[in-house]
Amino acid sequence: MSAIYQKVKGLVPLSFRVFVATRTRRLADRASRLDRSFLATKYLRGEGIEIGALHTPLPVPHGAKVKYVDRMSVSDLRRQYPELASLPLVEADIIDDGEHLSNVAAASQDFVIANHFIEHCQNPLDALTNMFRVLRAGGVLYMAIPDKRYTFDVDRPITSIEHVVRDFDEGPAWSRQQHFEEWTKFVDKVADETEAARHVSDLMEKDYSIHFHAWTQAEMFELFATLKRKQGLSFDVEMFLKHAGECVFILRKTDESPS
């Protein structure tokens, strides 16, 4: 193999080999920059909102204007989640439940950013419906969703689409305790039954924001297909990127879908 390589190498001019190597490096560099910021620059225009940015707001391109939505003020977030105390949290412009967006008018936004948010929603289909409700026709939903295989959710069972549909049809109360029990067992790793029950009760009393659902890439696509079918929403998956343990989706609302 080495002899063949050397023979072929001798037939290819050095200048061409340098050109190919340089071009390959440039392409690799561009691929490495195909990340959240790159997609934001390409797709985000006008005025929009970001839900649950905390200390990692998405950088938006020059000219784009973003307002931040959270269910609590920064001071309340730090009291509720002591682990956030030292982080530079973004102050919310709009205090609202990100699942419902009750304080955001229909068809009022050019974009909605929801990074690592939908897995925290107790009723994902309803939350997605509300995100599309506030988008104008042609508006963009920018979502990054963690793939459970590469996070602390790795030991959790995958949330089935049947489960998500039932959360929508019946409301999420039926599964709420089950999710906290699953979190306690597989994420917080509390093995003792008495301590686990106490831990679940404490999290539920605090209304702690856990990952209620856990998906891999395949289930995410299934979630969007179900949303289209069940809610009659009209949107395209304009871009999909698997990057650093998360899946980034760019969904564009293609007409005035039902609100």
N, C-alpha and C positions, 0 to 999 in steps of 0.2 A: 504494500500500500504506500509506503514511504517512497519507494522508487518511482511509482506511478506519479505521486504528488510532485516529486522533484522534476520529473520529465515535463509534466504539464506546466509547472511553475516556470520552467525555462522557456516555454513557448509564449508566456504572457509577459508583455513589457512591464517593467517596474513601475512606470508612470500610471499604467492602468490599475495595477494592484494597489497602489497608494490611493488612487481615486476611489476604488471599491471599498477599501478599508475605511477611508474618511467618511464616505457616504453612509456606510453601515453604522459607524459610530454616531453620526448625526441622526439617523433614523431611530437608533436605540435611545438617544437622548430625548428626542421628541416623544417617543412612546412613554418614557419615564415621566414626562411632564403632562401626559394625558390623565389628569387627575381632577379633583373637585374644582380647583381654581380655573383650570383650563376650560372645563365645561361651563362654569359660571360666566366666564368672559364670552364664550360663544353664544350662550342661550338666554342670559338674563338681561332684560331691557325694561325701562320704564319704572313703575312703582310697584312694590310688592311687600310681602311680609315674610318673616322667618319665625317658625314656631320652635320654642324650646332651645334657643341658641346656647344658653348658659355661658361657658367661657370659651366656646369655639365657634363664634359666628362665621358664616361663610363669607369670605372676601368677595364683594361684588364689583363689577367693572365700573369705571368712571362714568358718571351720568345716571347710573341706576340708583334708586332710592329705596331703602328698606326700613320697615318698622318692625320691631321685635314684639312677639307675642309670648306671654308666659302666664301660667295660672297664678303666680305669686310675684311679689316684688322681690328685689335682691335680698333685702333684710329678712323677709319671710323664708326665702329659699335657704338662706344660711342657717336659720333656726331649725328648719325642717330636715336639712341634710348637712350635718356638721362637717362631712368630708369635703363640702364645697366652700368652707369658711375662708380659706386663704386664696381662692381662685378669683380672677378678675371677671366676675359675672357681668353680662350685659343687662342693663336695666330695661325692663319691659316698657314699651310705648303703649301697649294694649294689654290690660289684665283680662285674660279670658281663658277658658278651657279650650286648649288647642284641638280637642276632638270635635267641639261644636262650633267654635268661631262665631258665637252668637252676637258679638260686638263688631263683626266685620260684615259690611254690606255685600249682598249678592252682586256678582259681576263687577267688582270694584278693583280687582288686582290684576296686574300684568304677570305676576309670578308669585308662587308660594314655595318657600324653602322649608323642608321638613326632614332634616338629617338626624338619623337615629332617634326617630320619634314614633313611627307607626307601631313598632314593637312594644312601646309603652301604652298604646291605646287599648282600652278594654273592648272596644267595638270597632275594629279596623275598617270594615266596610262603610260604616256610618261616618267615621272620621274622614276617609277618602272622599266620600260623597260631599261632605261639607267643604273640603279643600277645593274640589271642582266647582262647587256652588259659588265660591267667592272669586273664582277666576273669570276674566273676560274671555270671550271667544278668541282663540289663538294664544291664550295665556299658557304659561309653562308651570308645571309642578316638578320641582327639583327635589329628588329624594335619595338619600343614602340609607341603606338598610343593612345591618350587620348580618352576615352569614353565620349561623350558629356554629358551624364546624370550626370557626376560627376565633371564637369568643368564649367567655366564661359559661355560655349556654351549651357548650359542646356535649355535655352529658344529658341534656334535657331531651325529651321526645319532641319530634317535629309536631307543630300545631297543624292539624288536618284542616282542609278547606271546609269539611262538614262542621267542624267545631266553630270556625269563623262565621259560617252562615247561620248557625244556631245562635251565636252571640248577637247577630243582627236581627234575626227573626223574633227571638224571645227577650232580647236584652241581655247584657253580660252578667247580671247578678248570679245566674245559675252556676257560673264557672269561676267566680271571683276567688272564693276560698281555695278551690282546687289549684289555681295558679300560684297563690301564695305558698301553698304546701309544696308544690313542685319546686318553686324557687328556693325554699328553705332546705329541701332535701338535696337538690342537684347543684345549686349555686353556692349557697351559704354553708352547705355540707354539715348541717346539724343532724346528727345521727340519733341522739337520745330522744325517745318519743315524748317525754314530758317537756324537755327543753324545746323540742321542735314545736309542740303545740303552743308553748308560751311565745316562741319567736313569731309564729304565724299570727297569733292574736295581736302582738305588738305592732307588726308591720301593717296589719289591716286597720288597727285603731289609728295609726299615724297617716293612713292613706298613702303609704309609701309608694313611690313610682318605680315599680319593677318592670322587667320585660315580661309582659303578660303573655306574649306569643313568641315563638322561636321558629325560624324558617331557614331553609337553604334556598339557593338561587331558584331551583325549580318551582318551589311553592310560591315564591314571589310572583313569578309569571302567572301561575294559576290564580293567585289572588286578584291580579289585574283583569284577567279574563273573566273571572266570576263577577267582578265589579261591573264590567261592561254588560254582561248578560243579565245580571239581576237588577241593576239600576238604570239600564238604558243610557248610560253615559257614552258620549262620543269623544274619544281621544286616541291619539297615536302614541306608541312607544317610539319616540324619535331617536333616543340614544340609550344604550345600555353599556355600562362599564363595570367589569369586575376588577376591583383594585384594593389591595391591602386589607383583605378580609371583609370587605363590604361590597355591596352592589349598588351602583349609582344608576338611577333611572331618570331620564328626562321624558316626561309625559306632556303632550301638548293637547289642550282642549280644542277640538276641531269645529265645534259649532256651539250654539246656545243649548247645551244639554239641559235636561230637566233639573230644576232645583228642588 
